[in-house]
Amino acid sequence: MKDRDESVKSIHESNTDGDKKVHSSRRWVIVFSAFVINIIVDGCLFSFGVIYVQFLEEFKETRSNTAWIGSMLDSAPMLFGPVASIITKRIGFRKATIVGGLIGFAGFIASTFVNSIEALCLTFGLIAGFGISIPYLNSVVVVTAYFEKKRTIATGFSQSGAGLGTLIFAPLYEFLIEQYGWRGALTIIGGILLQTIPCGAVFRNVNDFVDIEDEEIITEKPLENNIMTEKENPESIDVTAKFIEKSTARYTDNESKESVSLARNIYKNILRKFSMLKDINFLLFTCSLFIVYFWYDLPYNFTVDRMHGFGYSTKKGSYIVAVIGASHIVGNILFGFLGSKNEKFRFYLYCGSLCIWGVNICAIPLFRDYIPNMILAGTFGLISACQEAIHAVIIIDILGEDKITDAYGLLMFFEGIANLTGPPFAGWLYDISGSYNNTYISGGSCICFAGIMVLITRICFTKSKNVNLPENNIEDVS
């Protein structure tokens, strides 16, 4: 058992020790593929505000009811995060991403045949959203698998695809709707979503990039979620499975029986994920993320409708959303470099960014003119990039690298609940007041509070590290 642990550790060290033993060019191809996936996936998600206006006109429903379509689409990739992580653990980054692209395409195509909001929530929201959740998760986790020193830079670059996707897809949605109607637009966007398949095919196994010097290595192979130890030729070792499976290597004896059903294994996996919330630092950070994502989609979903109410065309409203995307690209790269500094600086950078973000949202109701709203949208796109570029690395700071897959999947679940309930609540605030002012003020105030919660997380995290420091030193000496 000791030899096995040392062998697994040697594999991981060969992949993380300054990234020296990994072929850099191939590794950055992985980052570029994740970048393209984020262009497509986030472009589909964040451009909903353009088609939202079309749904209002088509179905003549309240803004709260119509917002459920977008909230289902935005939340499904998050809600299905734990399931997506289980699927990835079973079949790997490549196959899982390809399957997700096919399911997402099927959801978009099915949406062109429906005639009600309820049906759109099922096809456009749940089915397409579930398909999108798999490449969405893998585009983050696969980058962290290949990088150690430059992880935040690589993550920031790959996540900047979200901004470029919004920049491209918002005007593209508007153009396609004008030319082919919203049903034709969804058909074409579904075809574009299929391009996540070749991107997923590029996701090579980690062992293809790692130079393994030992002739034989002890590895753990999952068999029906049971652990079996055997010797293998290093050429056949799937270090990707090892990276994804590391956090699932501790099972009880009862779980190691072959008769345990797949449903029970999934239940155990999900239960184990929720047990991570026992860590007070991770719990506080999760609460902060929930608040942020509850209000995250305000500018994306309601800007076009708000500007339309001021007399501006839908096309002009879509340009404001495109500005969010353009500044989001810069923000992801900027926060990627800034977040590569030390752990302490990352926490304070993230906390300060959330507070500025909240103030920016609160200021939106003060302006009705086009240019000031465009400037505020650009500021939002720049500052909100801290979410994608930094928060995955902060999870590693709190819990450790071996728990990133499970932790990120769990956070996606809570983010999904926030995305599901946030937009309808924001639409409800408009329905009862006849204005978006209360919506934006409430959202901005809550995001400021979320930033304060991150500061509290940092304080608690520092105290817990100081408490554990003497114990760790004793172990090192012994």
N, C-alpha and C positions, 0 to 999 in steps of 0.2 A: 504493500500500500504506500509505503514511504517513497519507494522508487517511482511508483506511478505518479504521485503528487509532484515529485521533483521533475519528472519528464514533462508533465503538463505545464509546470512553471517555466521550464526551459523553452517550450514552444512559445509561450506568451512573451517571455523576455526577448526572444529573438525577433518578435514582431513589434516590441515597444521600446527597446533600448535605443532611444534617439532616432528611431526609424532607419538605422544604418543598414539593416539587412533586407530591406524591402526595395524593390525596383521602383524608383521614384516616378518614372514616366507612366508606368502602368497604374500606379496608385492614384495619380492625378486624373487618369482616365475614369476611374471609379468616381472621383469627385465631380468630374464634368457630367457623367451620366446622372448622378444625383441632382446636379444643378438643372439639367434638362427636365428631369421628372418634376422638380419643384416648379419650373416654369409652367408646365402643363397642368399639374394638379392644383396648385395655388391660383393659377390663372382662372381655372374653372370655378374655384370656390369664391375667390374675392371679387369676381365680376358679376356676382349674382344681382347686385343692385341695378344693373342695366336691364336684365330680363324681368326683374321684380316689377318694374313699371308696366311691362307688357302683361304680366299676370294680373295686376290690378285692373287693367282695362278689359282683359279677356273674361275674368270670372266675376267681376263686380263685387268682390268680397272686401271686408274690412282689412286695414293694414295689419292688424294683429293676426288674423286668420291666414292671410297671404304670406306673412313672414314665416309661418311654419314650414313652408317649402324650403326656404333658404336655411332655416335653422336645422332642419333635418339633414340637408346636404352638408352643411358645415360641421354638424355634430357627429354624423355617422363615422367619418374617419377617426374621430377621437373615441367615440363610444365603443367601436370595434377594435380599439387599440390592443387590449389584452388578447382578443381572439387572433388578431393579426400577428402578434408576437408568438403565439403558440403555433400558428401555421408556419411561420418563418423558421421556428426551431425544428419543425418536423421535416420540411422540404428544402430549406435553405433560402438565401437571399434571392437567387436567380429565379428559381421556379415559382416562388411565392409572388414576386413582382410581376411575372408574366401572367399568372392566374388572376391577380388583382386587376391588371389592365383589361383583360377579357371581360371580367365581371362588370367593371365600370362602364365599358363600352355597351354591354347589354342593357344596363340601366338607362343610359342616355337614349338608346334607340327605342326602348320600350316607352319612354316618356313622350315620344312623338305621337303615340297612338291613344293617349288618355285625354279625358275631357272634364276632369274635376281636380280640385286641390287635393282631395284625399288620395286619389290615385297617383298624383304627382309626388306626394309625400312618400309613397311606397317606392315608385320607380326612380324618380329623380333624386329623392332623399336617401332612402335606405339602401336600395340595391346599388345604385351608382356610388353612394357614399361608402358602402362596405368595400366595393372593389377598389376605390381610391385609397382606403385606409391602409392597404398592404404596401403599395409603393411609397405612400406617405411615411409610414414607419421606417421602412427599409432605407429610404433616402437619408435619414438621420443616423440610424444605427450603423449602417454599412461604413459611413465615413469615420465614425468613432472607432470602428474595428481596425482601421488601417493607420491611424495616427495617434501619436502620443504628444510629442513636443509641439507640433503645429496643429493640434486638434481644433482649437478655436478658429484659427485662420481657415482651415479646410471647411469647417462647419459654416463659418460666416460666408465663404464663397458659395458653397452649395446652396445655402438657404437664401442667398441673394436672388436665386431664381424665382422666388416668390414675388419679389418686386417687379422683375422683368415680365413675369407672367401676367401680373395685373396691368402693367403698362401696355402689353400687347393685346390681352384678351378683352379689356373693357371696350376699346374702340372696335375690335374685331366683332364682338357680340353685337354692337350697335349696327355695324355695317351688314352683318349677316341677317339681322332681323329686318333691316330695311329692304334687303334684296329678296329674302326667302321666307320671311316670317319667323316666329319663334320656334316653330316645329322644324323647319329646315335648318335653322341655326343650331339646334340641339343635335341634329343628325351630323352636321359637319364637325361640331365640337367633339362629338363621340368618336368620330374618325381620328381626330387629332389625339384624343386620349389613348388610342391604340399605340401611339408612338412610345408609350412607356414600356412596351414589350421589348423592342430592341435595346432600350436603355437597361432594362432588367437583365437582358442576355449578357450585357457587359459585366455584370456583377460576378466576378470570378471568385472561386474559393480562395480563402486567405492563404492556404498552403501553396498556391501557385506563385505567391510573391515572397515566400519565406524560404530561406536557405537552411535546410535541416541537415546537420552534419552526421548525426547518429545513424547507424545502419538500421537499428530497430528502436522503436519508441513504444512505450506503453501508452495506450489511449483507451478512453472510455467510449463505447458505442452504445447509443440508446436503442433498446429493443422493446417496443411497446411501452416506452417511457421507463423501462427498467435498465439498470446500469450493468453492462457486461464488460469485463476487462480482458483484453487479449492483445497479442503482439501483431503488429502490422508493418508492412513495408511503408517507409515514409512517403512514397509516391502516392499512396492511397489514403493518406491521412487527411481528413477534412477539418482543418483548423477553424473554418467558419462555423461548423457545427460545434466545435469545442468552445469558441467564443460565445456563441448564442446559448450553449447548453451549460456554461459554467455555473450559472446561478440556479440551475435545477439539479445539481449533482447530489444534493443531500435529501434523500427520501427516507422514510421510515421503512422498517422491514415489511410491514403490511402492504405498502405501496409497491414493493419489489416483486410481488407475486404476479405471474403471467396472467392470472385470471382477472386482474383488475381491469375494468372496462374503460374504454376511451372516455366516456362521459365522466366517470369518477376521476380520471386523471386530469381532465380539463378543470373539474371542480377543485381538485387539490391545487392545481397551478394557480387558479384565480384566487383561492383562499390564501395561498402563500404570498401572492402579490399584495393583497390587502394587509397582510401582517407587517409589511414594511412601514405602515403608518404608525406603528408603535414608536418609531423614532420621532421624537418631538420636533427636531429640526426639519425633517422631511414633511411632517404633518403641517407645520406652519407654512412651509414653502408651497405645499399643495393647496392650502387655503388661499394663499395669495394668488396663485395661478388661476384658481377657480373664479375669483373676483375679476381678474383681468380678462379672462375669456368670456365671462358673462356679458361684458360690454365691448369686447374687442371688435365686433363686426359693425359697430355703429356707423362709422364713416363709409365702410364698404357697401352696406346694405341700403342706407337711407339718404346718402348724399344726392344721388340722382333725383329721387322723389322730392327731396327738400328744395333743391334748386329749381325743379320743375314747378313747384308751388310759388316760387318767386318770379316766374315768367320766363325762365331760361329753358331752352330746348333740351331734350334728352341727350342729344349729341354733345352739347356743351357740358352737361352734367357728367357724361362718361369721360370727358377730358380731365375733369377734376380727379376722378378715380384713377385715371392713367398717371396723373402727377403723383399720387400716392405711391403707385408702383415704381415710378422712376426714382423717387427719393428713397424708397425702401431698398433698392439695389445698393445705393451709396451707403445707407445705414447698415446693412448686413456686412459689407466689407469693412466699414469703419469699426463697428462693434466687434467684428471678428479679430481685428488687430489689437484693439484696446483690451478685449477680453483675454488675450493671450498672456497678459501680465499676471501678476501673482493672484492667488486665491482671494486675499482680502480685498484687493482693488476691484475684482470682479463683482463681489457682493455690493460694494458701495456704488459702483458704476450702474449696476442693475437697479438698485434702490432709487438713485437719483433720476435715472431715466424714466422710471414709472411715475415719479412725482411730476416731472416736466410734462410727460404724456397726459396725465390727468388734468393739469392746468390748461394744456392746449385744447382738450376736448371741452372743458368748461367755457373757453373763450369763443367757441364757434357760434353760439346763439347771439353774440354781440354784433355779428356782421351779416348783412344780406347781399352785399355787392359781390360780384364774381371774383375779382382779383384777391381781396382779403380771404375769401373762402379757399381759393387755390393755394395761397401761401400757408394757411393753417393746415390744409390737406397735405402739403409737402412736408411741413414740420411733423405732422402725425406719422407719415410714412417713414421719415428718417428716424424718429425716436422709437417708434414701435418695433423697429428692427432688432432692438435689444432682446426681444422675446425669443426670436428664432436663433440668434447668433450666440446667446450666452446661456440660456436657461438649461440646455442639455448638459453643458459643462459644469454648471453649478450642481446639478444632480450628482455628477461624478464626485465633485468636491465633498458633498454631504454623505453619500452612501458608498462610494467606491466604484471603480470601473466594472467590477464583476456583476454589479446589479443594474447596470444601465438599461439593458433590454427590458427587464421586468418593471423597473421604476418608470421608464418612459412610457411603456404600455399602460401602466396604471394611471399616470398623469394624463395620458390621452383620453382615458375613460372619463376622468373628472372634468377635463376640458370639454369633452363632448357633451356632458350634462349641462355645463355652463352655456355652450354654444346652442344647445337645443332650447333652453328656456330663456336665454337672453334676448334674442331678436323679437320673439312674440311679446315679451314683457315691454320692450322698447316700443313696439307698435301699439300696444295697449295704452301706454302713456300718451301717445299721440291721439288715439281714438277718444280718450276721455278729456283731453285738453285742447285738441285741435291745433297743436303746435309741437314742434320737436324740441323746443327750448328746455322743458323739464327733463326730457330724455337725455340730452347731452350734458346738462348740469349734473344730473344724478350719476351718469356714467363716469364723468371726469372726477367727481368727488370720490367715488368708490375706487377708481384706479389709483388715486393719490393714497388712499388708505392701504391699498395693496402694497404700495411702495414702502410704507411704514412697517408693514408686516414683514417684509424682506429684511429690514433693518433689525427687527426683533429676532428674526431667524439667525442673523449673523451674530448677534450678542449671545444667544443660547448656544450656537455652534462653537463659538470661541470658548465659552465656559466649559462645555463638554470635552473639548480637546485638551484644555488645561487640566481637567480632572483626570483624564486618561493618560496624560503625559508621563507622570512618575511611574505608573504601572508598565508602560511600554519601555521605559528606560531600564527598568529592572529586568524585563525579559531579554533585552538586548545584551545586558551584561552577563546574564546567565548563559 
